[in-house]
């Protein structure tokens, strides 16, 4: 739930759903510096230690681990925008993202994206991992994180339909009674905040893919407003800890999406060149 410091310079409805990936990852947050090392915020590593998710990336080893960042805990949670449940925001974000994913051509999979560490193929596999893992987090289940499986290779031409299926399951998981209540993940973040992390990935990575493949993309306004709250609340501490890249300036009259992208360190005018 993202390698931004470097940014500056059909059918198959009956496909079987893949089980939840116990080794699935969460996300590298947009706007973080382009370091390859990941810590985790929502699960545990192979040794059973509480981790910080790929929602945040740490600096190189000389910087202190974000595992000790009590300040990153959003103890107040998020009340949301206009009373919309996170499941409704995820559903709308999925509807906006899926046409972009379906529009990715086989010959575009090797293109660079605004996430410096990902090409299009790697970013799609990462998004698969996100939508599966956050289903478990909605159910307050423990999760472990690892390298994203190659779902595009596994599913072949059916991958867009499989992604649509898993996104529907994600929405269903967060619509379940109690999904937004209490806390979830090894760091015990408020569940609503965790759901917003999934929304962040689904929204901003769809923009990444649209930019990389030359497609239009317009995320729902309600989701963008929710994410502005998320970044506003957690961004300052993340930047202090050298986790988020510094926000980029926006021109006068910039829309909410452009401001969100800039706040996470993205250049809203990024192109693949």
N, C-alpha and C positions, 0 to 999 in steps of 0.2 A: 501499500500500500507503500527506482524513481531517482538519481545520478545526474544531478542537474548542474552542479558546479561547472561541469565540462560544457554545458550548453551555451555558456556565454560566448566566448570567442565565436441447400436444396432438399431434399426428401430426407428420409431416415427417421421419421417420427417415432418409429417403433424401436429405435436403438436402445440397447441395454445400458442403463446408467452405471457408471463406474462407482465402486464403493468409495466412501470417504477416504481420502489419502491421509493416513496417519503420519506420513512423512511430508505432508504438504506444507507449503510456506504461506506466509501472509503477504507481505509486500514490502518493497523498498519504497520509502515515502518520496513523493515528488519534492524536489528542492533540496535534497540532501547532497552532500559532497560526493564526488564520484569515486569512493573507495570501494574496493571489492569485498572487504570484510563486512560481514553482517552480524549484528546482534539482534535479538528477538525480544518482543515485548509481551507476547501472548501465550507462549508455550514453554516447553522444556526441551533441552538438548538431549543428545543420546545418553549422556551421563545422568540425566534426571534433574539437572539444574534449571532453576527458573531463568528464563531468557527474555530478552527484549526482542520484539519482532522485527522483521525486515521492514516494518513501518519506519524504523529509524536505523540509519547506518552510522557507525561510529567513525571517528578519525582513525588513522593508523594506530598501531598498538601503543605508542607512547602516550596517547591520550587516555584518560581514565575511562573505565567501562561505564556505559549508561545503566548497567545493572544496579548501580547505587543511586540512580537519579530518582529519589523520592519525589522531587519536584515535578517529574513528568506525570505523576499520578493525577488524573483529573478527578479529584475526590468529589467535586460538586456535580459531575456528570453534565449532560446536555439536555435541555428541555425541548429542543427541536424547534422547527419553524412552522408557525401556523397550526400547531397541533398535529402535524402529519406523522404517522408512525414511520419508523425507519424502513419497514417492509415496503411501504408505498413509495418512498424515495428510491429504494433499490429497484423496485419494479420499473419505475419511470426511467431510471438510469440505464437499466438493461435494455429497455425498448429503444433508447437512443443509441446505445452502443452496438447492438446486434447488427444493424445495417452496415456499420463500418467494418465489423469483423467479417461479415459475409462478402463485403466488397474487396477484401484482400485477395490479390491474385497470387498464384503459385510463383510467378516470376518476381514477386515483391518481397518474398520472405527473407531475403538476405539484405534488405535495405536497412540503413541506420534509422534510429528513432531519436526523439529528444532525450530519452534515457540512454546516456552514453554507453552503458554496459550491455545494452540489449539491442539486437537487431529485431526485425519484425517477428520472426519465428520464435525467438527466445521470449519476447514480451507476451506473445499469445500463450505460450506454455506457462508463463508466470501467472497470467490472468486465470487460466484454468485452475492453477493451484490455489489462488485466492478464493475463487467462488466455491471451491470444494471445502477448503479448510474453515472458512467462516460459517459454514453450515454447522460444523461441530461446535464452534464457539457460541453460536446462538443457543445451542442446547446445553451450555455450561460444561461441555466436555473438555478434558485435557487434550491437548494437541502437541505433536512434535513436528519439527520443521527440518527440511532437508532440501536438496536440490530439486527443482521442478522436474517431474517426469516429462518425457517427450510425448505429450498427448497428440500432437499433430501427426507424429509418426505412427502412433498406435491406432488412431482413428482414421487416418487417411482423409479421403474426400468428405467423410462424414463429420469432421471436427466442428464445423459451424453449428450443426444440429445438436451435437453433444454438448457444446458450450451453452446453447440455448436451454437445453434440458437442465444442466447444472445451475444455470442462473435462475431458472424457475424454482428449483429446489432451495436455492439460497433465499429467495423471497419468501417461500413457504416456511423455512426455518425461522426467519425473523418475524414472521406473522404469528407464530405459535404463542399461545398465552404464556406470559411471563418472560418472553425472550428479552425484552428491554429492561426487565427488573433486575436489581442486584448488580453483581459484578461477574466478570468472566475473564478467563485467561490466568496465567500464572502470576501476573502482576496485579490481579484483582482490579482492573480498570472498570469503571461503570459500563454496563452492557451497552447502553445507548452510544457511548463513545466508541466502543469496539465496532458496533454496527456502522458508525460513521466512517471508520477506517476502511471498511469494505466499500462503502460508497465513494470514498476518495479514490481508491484504486480504480474502480469501475468507471468513474467519471474522467479522471485525469489520464489514465492509460488509454481510454478510447480516443481522447484528444491526441495523445502521442501517436497512436496508430493512424488516425485520420491525417495528421500532418505528414507522417512517413510515407503514406500511400496516396496522397493527393486527393483526399475525399472531404466532403463537407461534414460538419459535425456541430450539433447544437444541443448541449445537455439541458435538461429541465432546470428552470430557474430555481425551483424549490430546493433541489439537490445542491446547486451551487451555493445558495444562501446558507444551507446547513454546513457546508464545507468551509465557508468563510468563518463561521463560528468555531469550527474545530481548529483551524489553523490559527485563528486569533488567540484561542485559549492555550494551545499547546506549543505554538510556534516560538514564542519568546524564550521559553526555557530550552527548547530544542536548539535554538540558535546560540544561546549562551553556552551550551554544552558542545558547540561545534558539530551538531547533528544535522540541522537544516543549514543549507546555504543561505547567505544573506538575500533578502528580498531584492528584486530588481525594480527599478522605477517604472512607472506606467505613465503614459501620456494623459493629458487632460481629456476627460470624457471617456476614458476606458470603461468598458462594461464589466459586470461582476465576474465573468469568466476570465477575462484578461487580468483583472486584479488578483483573482485566486491563483492563476498560473504564476504571476509575478511574485506573489507572496511565498510561493513554494520554490522560488528560485528559477522558474522557467521563463524563457523568452517567448512571449506570446506570438512573436513574429518568426519563430523558428521555421526553417525549411530544410529539406534534405539536400538542397543545393543542386 
